[in-house]
């Protein structure tokens, strides 16, 4: 049986009952149980041998019950902070009340937490992306850390399809318009989907739109805009200073940032291979809740079966399976039991990923 005793108790309810029923003297009982004679006399007078409550019988407050009712009503109706309520109470109700006494009064009546008394506002509902067919692509540029074997930092160009979440990346030495054009050409060649819309931010590598003091519309003569027209792609821009509009690619950039934080890279090549490997895993191995627990490549293949007119070539399930693969071949060392490396056909000492 569980017994709740005071932390300083020297006796149990059974010992206390024995003391009350004993006819021996107090000094004898005190010596037997290792307690004082006053404790013996206390339990001899008791009929119930459990610990009594240690809560004060009379609360140390200068407010009467009627005054406490008024103070609590002011708190609930006016939603006054503690210091403001203290000033009002001292001015009109009781000039001798203390701040701690007023706080204890509010806590006793369940009005101590001011935020809990305020009306709860409904949380804003985040709208999901509108359902689109494959071909609406988000594009952005991610800054990369500078490696020890580099003289300057580089940039990661990222593109992601809104419907399938399929991702394509490339590393560039700069983020000029020429680099953006080269990336778009590589994306158009690698992506099995016919790209019809492209959403970017207002970076100078994508547009000539300026908004120093007043927003201006793009002229459409930027090199990137011209390439989009040649490829039959509608180029759209986000609103200035609203990166959430391009939130889908921003979230993937957050994944890339997590990889950069949790890995230590020895060289530029090491970082490139790690990020390319992660993109390949993301496209082919990581299920997405937004896709019904399917991987981006599984979603793309399902779209291909239902709407082949949206594609200009068949999507393949794994990289390196064909010459038109959307990913470069990634190699990794294959160790064997004797500690050496068995060179497979194609590249000595490496296997394909």
Helices and strands as residue ranges (DSSP letters): H 13-21, H 26-33, H 37-44, H 65-78, H 82-92, H 99-108, H 114-117, E 136-143, E 155-161, E 167-172, H 177-190, E 197-200, H 223-230, E 234-237, G 243-246, H 247-262, H 268-284, G 289-291, H 296-306, G 308-310, E 331-333, E 350-352
